[in-house]
Amino acid sequence: MDIRYIPTLFGLPEAAELTELNTGHINRTFLADCGGERYVLQALNRSVFPCPEAVMDNIAVISHAFAESGGSDTAVPCFIASGDKTYAVAEGEVWRIYRYLFATATAAAEPAAAGRAFGSFIRVMDVKELNSAALPSGYHDFGSYYDELTALGGKAPRLASLKAELDTVFTEELPKRIIHGDAKADNVLIGDALTVIDLDTAMEGYAAIDFGDLVRSLCVGDMSDLSPVRAAAQGFAEGLDGLLTAEEVSSLYYGILRSTGELAVRYLADSLREEKYFRGKSTADCIARAEELLRQLDRFTAARSDLNEIIAEAFG
């Protein structure tokens, strides 16, 4: 089926113009002009998401939770229905569409807003249940990713020592909640509301993973200026509104290490595979990205005291 006609499955005019967006690593994403209105049209990647229908069912749970929450400045995209579903299947591909959202500022420029959005996401989704079949087995499991790397013949002593350290923090006693699972700054749009996008990876996990991913995405330099981290931590605490236990707060610093190290492991593993998880990345790209992340990990380790102080101030 011609992609231009996919919007008609959702009751929209066919796309007069389609522009493929290459900002994401996983799904095929298009900007579609339908009847003079702009929409984001996506095909879910079945090689990454084993059951994309379950992904969309989870997103329906998330949308309902936010619709019922009230009193929050954080929202999620409203997917257009196709019959009684928020997706349509065409020639084996699962498609979805929502109205294009205009952003007036970037989350990187307003880290407090980004932190508040992801903190609010965890709070709104507290005690909700999602279908775990939506994600591949072992997703966000640092140990599984490290084992996969070694099985492929890769060696990373720095990450082996990190794994041992993280095993003492992320134990069965540490509470798990519904988290976003890809809480980088780019996944918050700041406009009339704070809109959290890319909900495919929402899952049961540690709050520290979302916090760590946000900090990792904000700290791309030499760590000489920690004001973005301070603002993000304060926003995250504000969005959570006292939800986390003391043990969870203590784990937040380790979430920074975990998120950075996990991504490094995944890129190293991808560099050794023919069929890559990160779409459009060459082996050289994967190695360069992994090396960048390992340098970032060392900077976070060196800034341990400062980062823990920032977290303590935000959640104190």
BAFI-3210 file (N, C-alpha, C; in Angstrom, 3 decimals, decimal comma, padded with zeros to 6 digits):
// residues 316
n [1|2|3|4|5|6|7|8|9|10|11|12|13|14|15|16|17|18|19|20|21|22|23|24|25|26|27|28|29|30|31|32|33|34|35|36|37|38|39|40|41|42|43|44|45|46|47|48|49|50|51|52|53|54|55|56|57|58|59|60|61|62|63|64|65|66|67|68|69|70|71|72|73|74|75|76|77|78|79|80|81|82|83|84|85|86|87|88|89|90|91|92|93|94|95|96|97|98|99|100|101|102|103|104|105|106|107|108|109|110|111|112|113|114|115|116|117|118|119|120|121|122|123|124|125|126|127|128|129|130|131|132|133|134|135|136|137|138|139|140|141|142|143|144|145|146|147|148|149|150|151|152|153|154|155|156|157|158|159|160|161|162|163|164|165|166|167|168|169|170|171|172|173|174|175|176|177|178|179|180|181|182|183|184|185|186|187|188|189|190|191|192|193|194|195|196|197|198|199|200|201|202|203|204|205|206|207|208|209|210|211|212|213|214|215|216|217|218|219|220|221|222|223|224|225|226|227|228|229|230|231|232|233|234|235|236|237|238|239|240|241|242|243|244|245|246|247|248|249|250|251|252|253|254|255|256|257|258|259|260|261|262|263|264|265|266|267|268|269|270|271|272|273|274|275|276|277|278|279|280|281|282|283|284|285|286|287|288|289|290|291|292|293|294|295|296|297|298|299|300|301|302|303|304|305|306|307|308|309|310|311|312|313|314|315|316]
n.u [000,850|000,590|002,324|001,259|-001,446|-001,965|-002,867|-005,615|-006,708|-007,233|-009,286|-008,519|-007,572|-005,719|-002,120|-000,787|001,766|004,801|007,376|010,231|011,447|014,506|015,392|014,983|016,039|014,754|011,881|010,139|009,501|007,365|006,619|003,529|001,436|-001,824|-004,687|-004,025|-003,290|-000,759|000,742|002,213|003,369|003,865|005,558|005,774|008,658|008,996|011,110|012,342|010,307|008,592|005,874|004,021|001,354|000,789|002,405|000,988|-001,403|-000,493|000,158|-002,376|-003,318|-001,638|-002,436|-005,081|-004,613|-003,385|-005,415|-007,234|-005,893|-005,688|-005,100|-002,385|000,524|001,589|001,434|000,527|000,932|-002,008|-003,263|-004,731|-007,745|-008,363|-011,037|-011,782|-009,273|-006,014|-004,301|-003,399|-003,262|-001,389|-000,497|001,027|002,413|002,383|000,796|000,593|-000,761|-000,556|-001,532|000,714|002,915|003,672|006,614|007,724|010,013|013,115|013,739|016,306|017,044|015,406|015,784|014,603|011,896|011,848|012,680|010,539|008,470|009,124|009,229|006,571|005,385|006,066|004,750|002,015|001,618|001,813|001,176|-000,231|-000,696|001,184|001,560|004,043|004,922|005,259|007,830|011,208|012,640|014,616|015,037|016,481|018,008|020,913|022,808|022,061|022,582|025,332|026,195|025,450|027,219|029,709|029,262|029,343|031,966|033,094|035,002|035,121|036,471|036,007|033,249|032,613|033,416|031,667|029,212|029,416|029,352|026,806|025,161|025,027|023,371|020,939|018,808|016,492|015,039|014,734|012,251|010,142|008,687|006,267|007,957|009,222|011,268|012,849|014,021|015,220|016,195|015,201|012,755|010,775|008,450|008,110|005,549|002,304|001,683|003,644|004,765|005,174|006,788|007,288|006,513|006,863|008,625|007,778|007,603|007,849|010,138|013,142|012,997|015,337|016,463|015,105|015,748|018,541|018,888|017,896|019,701|022,064|021,529|021,500|024,032|026,456|028,906|031,913|031,279|031,708|029,775|027,173|024,610|022,398|021,886|021,216|018,842|017,266|017,090|015,700|013,297|012,483|012,068|009,996|007,971|007,532|006,595|007,123|006,930|008,953|010,865|013,320|015,430|015,174|015,763|018,437|019,438|019,491|021,787|023,290|021,687|022,385|024,954|024,277|022,504|024,155|026,303|024,893|023,984|026,427|027,324|025,393|025,879|028,481|027,996|026,364|028,222|029,459|027,659|025,972|023,314|021,968|020,806|020,502|019,229|020,544|023,145|026,619|029,270|031,569|030,376|028,998|031,103|032,432|030,419|030,109|032,636|032,514|030,463|031,674|033,676|032,040|030,886|033,107|033,414|031,066|031,549|033,748|032,510|030,973|030,523|029,569|027,267|025,700|025,263|023,686|021,385|020,574|019,916|017,738|015,828|015,613]
n.v [-001,194|002,170|004,590|007,122|006,756|005,680|007,441|007,565|005,350|006,145|007,864|010,251|012,663|011,562|011,711|014,630|015,402|013,932|013,657|012,049|011,554|011,470|011,437|009,599|006,355|003,952|003,463|003,935|007,165|009,764|013,072|014,162|015,804|016,353|017,235|019,911|020,005|019,126|016,022|013,455|010,493|007,104|003,962|001,078|-000,671|-003,955|-005,684|-004,742|-004,282|-006,892|-007,324|-005,157|-004,400|-004,746|-002,747|-000,481|-000,913|-000,554|002,144|003,187|002,724|004,473|006,941|007,060|007,194|009,704|011,331|011,045|012,080|014,927|018,374|018,590|019,834|018,320|016,288|013,695|012,517|012,519|009,898|009,222|007,518|004,350|002,851|000,915|001,011|002,461|002,267|001,043|-001,749|-002,477|-004,362|-005,992|-004,193|-002,120|000,841|004,252|007,478|010,940|014,337|016,849|018,292|021,453|022,885|025,318|025,741|024,101|021,099|020,796|023,422|024,147|022,533|022,057|021,903|019,611|017,689|017,874|016,947|014,214|013,279|013,707|011,925|009,396|009,640|009,956|007,489|005,756|002,748|001,781|-000,732|-002,319|-004,133|-006,421|-007,804|-006,121|-005,205|-006,213|-009,165|-008,668|-005,970|-002,903|-004,204|-004,253|-006,251|-008,293|-007,053|-006,713|-009,377|-010,190|-008,683|-009,836|-012,410|-011,969|-011,646|-009,314|-007,063|-005,213|-003,877|-001,656|-001,486|-003,919|-003,624|-001,612|-002,943|-004,728|-002,902|-001,730|-003,899|-004,066|-002,051|-001,943|-003,884|-006,550|-005,469|-002,792|-000,520|-000,886|000,943|002,231|003,460|005,850|004,977|005,858|008,354|010,769|014,198|015,101|013,891|015,347|017,744|021,190|023,318|024,585|022,835|020,542|017,970|014,574|012,440|009,582|006,960|004,255|002,634|002,529|001,022|-001,370|-000,458|000,970|004,155|005,571|004,986|006,548|009,102|009,011|008,736|011,149|013,013|012,119|012,784|015,512|016,328|016,912|017,986|019,100|018,946|021,191|023,005|022,483|023,323|022,629|019,992|020,402|021,895|020,019|017,949|019,216|019,738|017,109|016,091|017,771|017,021|014,388|014,702|013,818|011,050|009,040|006,621|006,806|005,090|004,894|007,512|007,586|005,936|007,370|008,709|006,514|005,703|007,446|006,538|003,943|004,268|005,549|003,726|001,461|002,228|002,510|-000,170|-001,311|-000,050|-000,956|-003,693|-003,602|-002,819|-005,160|-006,687|-007,847|-007,226|-004,385|-002,847|-000,093|001,865|002,753|003,193|002,763|000,307|001,699|004,081|003,126|002,289|004,734|006,169|004,601|004,952|007,660|007,679|006,200|007,955|009,958|008,562|008,309|010,988|011,424|009,740|010,961|013,254|012,504|013,310|015,959|015,537|013,879|015,660|017,577|016,049|015,430|017,983|018,604|016,697|016,943]
n.w [000,000|-000,873|000,962|001,146|001,320|003,776|005,918|005,318|006,466|008,964|008,776|007,642|005,051|002,133|002,128|000,935|000,862|001,903|004,244|005,174|008,428|010,035|012,637|014,666|015,955|015,626|014,715|011,555|010,522|009,499|008,337|007,626|005,333|005,434|003,986|004,408|007,045|009,430|010,311|012,392|011,229|011,757|011,384|013,212|014,307|013,753|014,152|016,382|018,275|019,390|019,543|018,298|018,465|021,170|022,190|021,346|022,711|025,322|025,176|024,920|027,515|028,891|027,777|028,702|031,460|031,712|030,744|032,784|034,938|035,516|036,495|035,857|034,170|032,248|029,358|026,972|023,562|021,475|019,923|016,781|016,132|014,551|013,721|016,512|017,554|018,202|016,156|012,883|010,693|007,891|005,197|006,882|008,476|011,373|011,863|013,041|013,937|014,738|015,476|014,430|016,752|017,924|019,117|021,391|022,741|023,516|025,348|026,240|026,568|028,618|031,134|033,643|033,108|031,518|033,383|035,179|033,562|033,078|035,707|036,415|034,673|035,766|038,211|037,450|036,259|038,350|040,073|037,888|035,298|032,751|029,660|029,559|027,386|025,298|024,942|024,048|025,555|028,436|028,120|029,031|030,914|032,358|032,881|031,082|028,629|028,865|028,994|026,460|024,912|025,626|024,698|022,016|021,647|022,520|024,609|027,589|030,090|031,781|031,838|032,939|035,605|036,310|036,097|038,275|040,376|040,045|040,515|043,253|043,942|042,449|043,405|044,288|046,310|045,804|044,866|041,937|039,262|036,872|034,204|031,782|030,056|027,947|028,500|027,409|026,806|024,340|024,088|025,243|024,490|024,518|024,745|024,520|026,503|028,514|026,690|026,672|024,560|022,298|023,469|023,377|024,826|027,423|030,601|033,332|035,736|037,191|038,771|038,698|036,249|034,328|035,329|035,114|032,338|031,419|032,573|031,378|028,695|028,804|029,564|027,713|027,515|029,150|031,816|033,319|033,882|035,881|036,103|034,384|035,228|037,883|037,600|036,204|038,091|040,169|038,840|038,274|040,848|041,620|039,814|040,620|043,180|045,894|045,706|045,591|047,473|050,154|049,534|046,780|046,002|046,744|044,818|042,489|041,477|040,648|038,624|036,601|035,920|035,169|032,950|031,113|030,858|029,989|027,445|026,178|026,208|024,532|022,079|021,608|021,338|019,065|017,202|016,591|015,278|012,315|011,566|012,694|015,718|016,091|013,818|010,683|011,503|011,099|011,575|012,356|013,234|015,492|017,164|017,595|018,932|021,251|022,442|022,996|024,899|026,949|027,736|028,721|030,839|032,544|033,230|034,693|036,833|038,017|038,904|041,028|043,799|043,547|041,974|043,612|045,681|044,419|043,885|046,498|047,426|045,761|046,466|049,146]
ca.u [000,000|001,343|002,301|000,412|-002,840|-002,108|-003,750|-007,045|-007,149|-007,596|-010,323|-007,916|-007,274|-004,414|-001,039|-000,369|003,228|005,415|008,803|010,736|012,260|015,557|015,914|014,878|016,856|014,020|010,717|010,078|008,679|007,131|005,776|002,523|000,503|-003,124|-005,733|-003,518|-002,849|000,437|000,644|003,355|002,954|004,943|005,439|006,557|009,686|008,703|012,343|012,673|009,137|008,057|004,410|003,689|-000,019|000,871|002,953|-000,095|-002,340|000,109|000,023|-003,774|-003,388|-000,961|-003,296|-006,224|-004,131|-003,172|-006,719|-007,914|-005,069|-006,122|-004,249|-000,975|000,888|002,238|000,498|001,099|000,255|-003,323|-003,238|-006,019|-008,270|-008,781|-012,023|-011,697|-007,860|-005,222|-003,335|-003,950|-002,311|-001,414|000,546|001,854|003,026|001,511|000,929|-000,131|-000,659|-001,092|-001,336|002,043|002,944|004,634|007,381|008,175|011,345|013,666|013,923|017,695|017,107|014,616|015,911|013,669|010,631|012,030|012,662|009,178|007,645|009,394|008,783|005,114|005,021|006,150|003,704|000,706|001,523|002,010|000,270|-000,830|-000,075|001,395|001,853|005,489|005,218|005,482|009,257|012,035|013,106|015,892|015,170|016,992|018,696|022,330|023,506|021,773|023,313|026,762|026,378|025,349|028,472|030,771|028,952|029,743|033,428|033,535|035,586|035,008|036,754|035,370|031,834|032,529|033,469|030,419|028,164|029,551|028,906|025,359|024,489|024,841|022,396|019,637|018,458|015,055|014,391|014,489|010,938|010,002|007,491|006,159|008,831|009,149|012,173|013,722|013,772|016,172|015,579|014,492|011,435|009,815|008,168|007,630|004,661|001,198|001,857|004,817|004,277|006,143|006,564|008,010|006,058|006,943|009,468|007,240|007,764|008,147|011,579|013,581|012,915|016,696|016,771|014,632|016,560|019,871|018,857|017,721|020,974|023,015|021,214|021,741|025,448|027,246|030,180|032,982|030,752|032,118|028,545|026,187|023,299|021,304|021,582|020,521|017,486|016,546|016,819|014,640|012,061|012,127|011,507|008,709|007,001|007,251|005,806|007,319|006,574|010,059|011,387|014,697|016,318|015,122|016,510|019,855|019,835|019,403|023,128|023,683|020,920|023,178|025,997|023,649|021,977|025,282|026,999|024,037|023,996|027,755|027,315|024,543|026,580|029,598|027,430|025,904|029,386|029,878|026,550|025,661|022,023|022,142|019,622|020,409|019,012|021,329|024,478|027,648|030,117|032,418|029,503|028,706|032,315|032,665|029,408|030,442|033,791|032,022|029,704|032,621|034,281|030,993|030,784|034,223|033,139|030,044|032,193|034,586|031,638|030,074|030,159|028,739|025,972|024,941|024,847|022,568|020,216|020,155|019,267|016,461|014,877|015,720]
ca.v [000,000|003,414|005,241|008,320|006,407|005,183|008,292|007,332|004,297|006,836|008,833|011,496|012,687|011,020|012,672|015,355|015,497|013,105|013,886|011,101|012,152|010,509|011,749|008,431|005,201|002,690|003,404|004,808|008,310|010,705|014,249|014,029|016,904|015,766|018,258|021,180|019,834|018,288|014,898|012,554|009,154|006,172|002,503|000,485|-001,614|-005,273|-006,364|-004,241|-004,520|-008,177|-007,275|-003,726|-004,183|-004,597|-001,405|000,492|-001,119|000,113|003,589|003,508|002,784|005,714|008,060|007,091|007,641|011,155|011,975|010,987|012,618|016,289|019,238|018,459|020,547|017,338|015,539|012,756|012,687|011,905|009,150|009,201|006,156|003,639|001,966|000,933|000,942|003,660|001,890|000,304|-002,701|-002,494|-005,224|-006,513|-003,134|-001,409|002,294|005,155|008,862|011,977|015,693|017,399|019,149|022,541|023,175|026,713|025,728|022,750|020,627|021,064|024,820|024,249|021,204|021,885|021,461|018,212|016,891|017,855|016,113|012,791|012,985|013,634|010,682|008,308|009,831|009,682|006,065|004,962|001,611|001,291|-001,957|-002,391|-005,456|-006,560|-008,429|-005,082|-004,948|-007,423|-009,685|-008,113|-004,547|-002,120|-005,090|-004,011|-007,528|-008,998|-006,390|-007,004|-010,779|-010,251|-008,148|-010,831|-013,537|-011,562|-011,547|-007,992|-006,911|-003,846|-003,971|-000,543|-001,807|-005,065|-003,094|-000,876|-003,943|-005,215|-001,825|-001,557|-005,067|-003,845|-000,968|-002,286|-005,194|-006,841|-004,663|-001,445|-000,523|-000,626|001,694|002,419|004,554|006,136|004,026|006,527|009,700|011,790|015,522|015,265|013,276|016,275|018,922|022,281|024,213|024,944|021,903|019,686|016,741|013,481|011,667|008,316|006,190|002,827|001,896|002,582|-000,316|-001,425|-000,320|001,844|005,587|006,038|004,836|007,762|010,236|008,868|008,980|012,590|013,680|011,750|013,509|016,946|016,592|016,510|018,693|018,704|018,944|022,387|023,686|021,483|023,943|021,857|018,837|020,920|022,246|018,789|017,225|019,927|019,495|015,701|015,978|018,474|016,195|013,194|015,171|013,015|009,645|008,100|006,277|007,251|004,188|005,271|008,763|007,227|005,217|008,223|008,912|005,283|005,673|008,151|005,601|002,791|004,650|005,839|002,478|000,568|002,656|002,171|-001,611|-001,606|000,385|-001,875|-004,934|-003,331|-002,743|-006,528|-007,375|-007,480|-006,539|-003,479|-002,342|001,346|001,985|003,745|003,356|001,837|-000,223|002,807|004,984|002,497|002,337|006,129|006,543|003,895|005,614|008,930|007,373|005,782|009,190|010,595|007,777|008,702|012,331|011,281|009,115|011,987|014,273|011,797|014,099|017,087|015,053|013,436|016,856|018,158|015,179|015,607|019,298|018,576|015,803|017,140]
ca.w [000,000|-000,936|002,276|001,093|001,610|005,155|006,747|005,075|007,385|010,209|008,458|007,193|003,618|001,797|002,328|-000,261|000,927|002,940|004,458|006,162|009,481|010,390|013,969|015,540|015,591|015,611|013,839|010,381|010,906|008,402|008,515|006,575|005,116|005,075|003,959|004,920|008,423|009,528|011,230|012,502|010,823|012,100|011,288|014,298|013,868|014,311|014,542|017,719|019,124|018,932|019,485|018,247|018,928|022,625|022,408|021,199|023,818|026,476|024,977|025,232|028,984|029,284|027,381|029,618|032,767|031,662|030,592|034,073|036,031|035,843|037,304|035,514|032,947|031,395|028,529|026,007|022,279|021,295|018,669|016,090|016,116|013,345|014,333|017,972|017,903|017,905|015,141|011,758|010,112|006,428|004,643|007,963|009,275|012,298|011,673|013,942|013,495|015,625|014,958|014,675|017,927|017,794|020,326|021,471|023,352|023,620|026,716|026,603|027,005|029,849|031,759|034,764|032,519|031,111|034,605|035,718|032,687|033,316|037,062|036,372|033,983|036,735|039,222|036,849|035,944|039,561|040,300|036,640|034,793|031,315|029,124|029,409|026,091|024,296|024,775|023,976|026,836|028,877|027,820|030,166|031,854|032,084|032,882|029,830|027,546|029,018|028,615|025,006|024,381|025,793|023,820|020,673|021,626|022,936|025,940|028,102|031,533|032,504|032,005|033,846|036,971|036,530|036,332|039,649|041,270|039,916|041,100|044,686|044,113|041,862|043,935|044,305|047,342|045,306|044,191|040,514|038,901|035,432|033,777|030,354|029,434|026,970|029,025|026,978|026,732|023,069|024,153|025,839|023,677|025,358|024,011|025,414|027,622|028,401|026,086|026,664|023,351|022,160|024,626|023,075|025,771|028,785|031,177|034,752|035,925|038,270|038,496|038,438|034,823|033,644|035,782|034,543|030,902|031,237|032,873|030,321|027,460|029,021|029,867|026,558|027,548|030,074|033,192|034,058|034,273|036,308|036,308|033,770|036,077|039,068|037,192|035,875|039,340|040,875|038,108|038,450|042,201|041,626|039,104|041,423|044,331|047,090|045,481|045,748|048,796|050,392|048,794|045,361|045,852|046,831|043,602|041,304|040,913|039,958|037,386|035,585|035,483|034,508|031,648|030,226|030,606|029,207|026,053|025,661|025,960|023,378|020,859|021,393|020,805|017,708|016,314|016,289|014,615|010,939|011,602|013,827|016,409|015,837|012,381|009,965|012,079|010,640|012,641|012,824|013,998|016,781|017,987|017,984|019,933|022,481|023,047|023,532|026,110|027,988|028,258|029,519|032,068|033,406|033,764|035,731|037,989|038,652|039,497|041,936|044,984|043,123|041,507|044,782|046,421|043,672|044,106|047,892|047,546|045,067|047,139|050,574]
c.u [000,881|001,197|001,402|-001,031|-003,051|-003,001|-005,231|-007,593|-007,596|-008,650|-009,806|-007,754|-005,918|-003,357|-000,654|001,148|003,719|006,900|009,270|011,655|013,249|016,150|015,883|015,711|016,028|012,914|010,892|009,077|008,590|006,348|004,820|001,626|-000,793|-004,191|-005,295|-003,096|-001,640|000,277|001,976|002,835|004,126|004,550|006,343|007,471|009,468|009,968|012,808|011,538|008,437|006,543|003,974|002,259|-000,050|001,458|001,825|-001,163|-001,804|-000,043|-001,413|-003,979|-002,773|-001,848|-004,481|-005,789|-003,935|-004,483|-007,456|-007,168|-005,506|-005,086|-002,773|-000,689|001,608|001,188|001,266|000,358|-001,088|-003,337|-004,643|-006,471|-008,531|-009,745|-011,936|-010,255|-007,176|-004,102|-004,078|-002,865|-002,498|-000,213|001,563|002,519|001,979|001,811|000,126|000,098|-001,211|-000,760|000,041|001,987|004,048|005,317|007,860|009,556|011,816|013,836|015,360|017,864|016,346|014,639|014,983|012,327|010,714|011,992|011,268|008,283|007,869|009,039|007,278|004,647|005,020|005,027|002,321|000,518|001,696|000,838|-000,506|-000,085|000,016|001,742|003,349|005,880|005,512|006,956|010,040|012,454|014,466|016,082|015,495|017,594|020,190|023,103|023,299|022,536|024,809|027,054|026,328|026,645|029,585|030,538|029,352|031,263|033,969|034,087|035,525|035,218|036,074|033,906|031,632|032,544|032,220|029,288|028,213|029,056|027,387|024,583|024,242|023,768|021,004|019,289|016,944|014,313|014,054|013,181|011,059|008,677|007,360|006,973|008,681|010,058|013,071|013,679|014,869|015,433|014,773|013,073|010,447|009,676|007,553|006,846|003,575|001,200|003,222|004,315|005,399|005,825|007,383|007,746|006,243|007,665|008,971|007,181|007,869|009,664|011,882|013,487|014,283|017,066|016,324|015,459|017,942|019,906|018,700|019,027|022,006|022,785|021,488|023,217|026,330|028,632|031,125|032,564|031,190|030,905|027,487|024,797|022,169|020,904|020,792|019,068|016,664|016,176|015,688|013,293|011,565|011,474|010,134|007,631|006,592|006,435|005,887|007,076|007,700|010,416|012,812|015,691|016,328|015,892|018,008|020,348|019,943|020,764|023,552|022,872|021,645|024,252|025,391|023,188|023,094|026,029|026,189|024,077|025,356|027,837|026,531|025,204|027,774|029,107|026,978|027,069|029,860|028,808|026,420|024,361|021,958|020,800|019,411|020,405|019,886|022,725|025,435|028,422|030,999|031,615|029,267|029,922|032,572|031,687|029,696|031,615|033,411|031,287|030,621|033,359|033,282|030,832|031,897|034,002|032,091|030,646|033,042|033,746|030,676|029,598|029,230|027,348|025,107|024,463|023,661|021,289|019,677|019,426|017,868|015,404|014,887|014,452]
c.v [001,237|004,146|006,470|008,031|005,888|006,100|008,060|006,220|004,881|007,924|010,178|011,481|012,036|012,119|013,312|015,462|014,658|013,431|012,905|011,807|011,104|010,764|010,543|007,270|003,972|002,655|004,284|005,907|009,291|011,913|014,265|015,260|016,297|016,849|019,582|021,136|018,893|017,237|014,154|011,145|008,205|004,731|001,899|-000,611|-002,976|-006,020|-005,911|-004,545|-005,790|-008,195|-005,808|-003,427|-004,002|-003,235|-000,378|000,315|-000,461|001,624|004,032|003,613|004,096|006,919|008,193|007,617|009,147|011,909|012,049|011,725|014,007|017,068|019,142|019,250|019,621|016,512|014,529|012,952|011,964|011,218|009,063|007,754|005,661|002,565|002,069|000,830|002,272|003,330|001,169|-000,593|-002,713|-003,278|-005,646|-005,469|-002,445|000,082|003,047|006,581|009,792|013,342|016,210|018,405|020,196|022,776|024,619|026,829|024,289|022,378|020,858|022,498|025,027|022,904|020,989|021,378|019,999|017,291|016,770|016,929|014,628|012,375|012,834|012,349|009,513|008,416|009,483|008,184|005,172|003,995|001,188|000,043|-001,906|-003,823|-005,568|-007,187|-007,404|-004,880|-006,253|-007,871|-009,091|-006,649|-003,770|-003,006|-005,004|-005,327|-008,301|-008,393|-006,704|-008,461|-010,946|-009,762|-009,191|-012,048|-013,242|-011,414|-010,200|-007,983|-005,452|-003,883|-002,863|-000,860|-003,022|-004,592|-002,299|-001,848|-004,447|-004,177|-001,692|-002,717|-004,901|-002,794|-001,395|-003,728|-005,377|-005,997|-003,251|-001,433|-000,281|000,081|001,684|003,655|004,748|005,207|004,597|008,024|010,699|013,104|015,707|014,711|014,066|017,464|019,987|023,254|024,699|024,050|021,252|018,353|015,722|012,589|010,369|007,401|004,681|002,014|001,988|001,170|-000,225|-001,374|000,636|003,317|006,153|005,919|006,068|008,972|010,186|009,179|010,469|013,320|013,371|012,580|015,002|017,289|016,099|017,147|018,173|018,738|020,160|023,178|022,637|022,081|023,216|020,638|019,289|021,238|020,999|018,018|017,891|019,709|018,073|015,495|016,632|017,629|014,968|013,511|014,218|011,531|008,673|007,840|006,812|006,393|004,526|006,561|008,467|006,543|006,125|008,481|007,684|005,087|006,391|007,222|004,457|003,147|004,910|004,564|001,522|000,929|002,353|000,678|-001,934|-001,189|-000,521|-003,192|-004,741|-003,278|-004,118|-007,324|-006,932|-006,678|-005,689|-003,034|-000,866|001,588|003,085|003,967|002,309|001,301|000,874|003,799|004,432|002,557|003,754|006,571|005,870|004,560|006,949|008,709|006,932|006,984|009,935|009,882|008,143|010,084|012,269|010,666|010,134|013,031|013,684|012,670|015,244|016,632|014,562|014,619|017,512|017,357|015,364|016,949|019,261|017,780|015,962|017,701]
c.w [000,000|000,397|002,284|001,489|003,034|006,000|006,506|005,958|008,724|009,941|008,011|005,676|003,352|001,908|001,005|-000,325|002,097|003,019|005,516|007,132|009,967|011,768|014,900|015,035|015,247|014,551|012,603|010,685|009,746|008,922|007,329|006,527|004,589|005,127|004,545|006,373|008,461|010,622|011,269|012,261|011,055|011,826|012,343|013,763|014,527|014,729|015,918|018,695|018,645|018,789|019,467|018,662|020,439|022,996|022,369|022,276|025,097|026,370|025,243|026,743|029,474|028,972|028,325|030,989|032,780|031,499|031,920|035,176|036,457|036,637|037,004|034,247|031,971|030,661|027,688|024,692|022,242|019,924|018,084|015,906|014,693|013,828|015,838|018,459|017,589|016,926|014,011|011,195|008,603|005,925|005,707|008,834|010,152|012,202|012,729|013,479|014,570|015,051|015,355|015,820|017,775|019,141|020,273|022,109|023,412|025,084|027,178|027,101|028,305|030,575|032,942|034,252|032,095|032,325|035,177|034,889|032,963|034,741|037,126|035,702|034,967|037,766|038,649|036,614|037,169|039,757|039,041|036,188|033,275|030,924|028,844|028,077|025,006|023,989|024,690|025,375|027,175|028,590|029,099|031,266|031,542|031,984|031,594|028,667|027,631|028,608|027,099|024,360|024,472|024,908|022,377|020,542|022,052|024,352|026,348|029,610|032,342|032,781|032,892|035,295|037,299|036,833|037,775|040,645|041,232|040,533|042,592|044,973|043,651|042,203|043,908|045,326|046,851|044,517|042,690|040,264|037,380|035,062|032,271|029,566|028,350|027,263|028,675|026,761|025,456|023,108|025,005|024,898|024,573|024,490|024,948|026,651|027,472|027,868|026,035|025,464|023,373|023,363|024,472|024,146|027,209|029,357|032,681|034,911|037,058|037,854|038,137|036,972|034,051|034,046|035,129|033,066|030,614|031,473|031,795|029,064|027,580|029,145|028,722|026,549|028,603|031,536|033,990|034,546|034,596|036,524|035,583|034,603|037,298|038,732|036,894|037,133|040,117|040,192|038,291|039,818|042,279|040,957|039,898|042,668|045,522|046,925|045,843|047,208|048,937|049,619|047,304|045,108|045,867|045,562|042,383|040,667|040,114|038,676|036,257|035,029|034,677|033,105|030,647|029,861|029,747|027,731|025,409|025,323|024,690|022,066|020,566|020,800|019,355|016,714|015,871|015,552|013,159|010,891|012,860|014,405|016,061|014,331|011,770|010,497|011,509|011,829|013,222|013,654|015,398|017,714|018,483|019,062|021,260|023,186|023,666|024,851|027,247|028,569|029,143|030,856|033,040|034,008|034,868|037,002|038,742|039,378|040,521|043,103|044,613|042,705|042,667|045,619|045,745|043,912|045,534|048,069|046,922|045,824|048,660|051,197]
res [m|d|i|r|y|i|p|t|l|f|g|l|p|e|a|a|e|l|t|e|l|n|t|g|h|i|n|r|t|f|l|a|d|c|g|g|e|r|y|v|l|q|a|l|n|r|s|v|f|p|c|p|e|a|v|m|d|n|i|a|v|i|s|h|a|f|a|e|s|g|g|s|d|t|a|v|p|c|f|i|a|s|g|d|k|t|y|a|v|a|e|g|e|v|w|r|i|y|r|y|l|f|a|t|a|t|a|a|a|e|p|a|a|a|g|r|a|f|g|s|f|i|r|v|m|d|v|k|e|l|n|s|a|a|l|p|s|g|y|h|d|f|g|s|y|y|d|e|l|t|a|l|g|g|k|a|p|r|l|a|s|l|k|a|e|l|d|t|v|f|t|e|e|l|p|k|r|i|i|h|g|d|a|k|a|d|n|v|l|i|g|d|a|l|t|v|i|d|l|d|t|a|m|e|g|y|a|a|i|d|f|g|d|l|v|r|s|l|c|v|g|d|m|s|d|l|s|p|v|r|a|a|a|q|g|f|a|e|g|l|d|g|l|l|t|a|e|e|v|s|s|l|y|y|g|i|l|r|s|t|g|e|l|a|v|r|y|l|a|d|s|l|r|e|e|k|y|f|r|g|k|s|t|a|d|c|i|a|r|a|e|e|l|l|r|q|l|d|r|f|t|a|a|r|s|d|l|n|e|i|i|a|e|a|f|g]
***
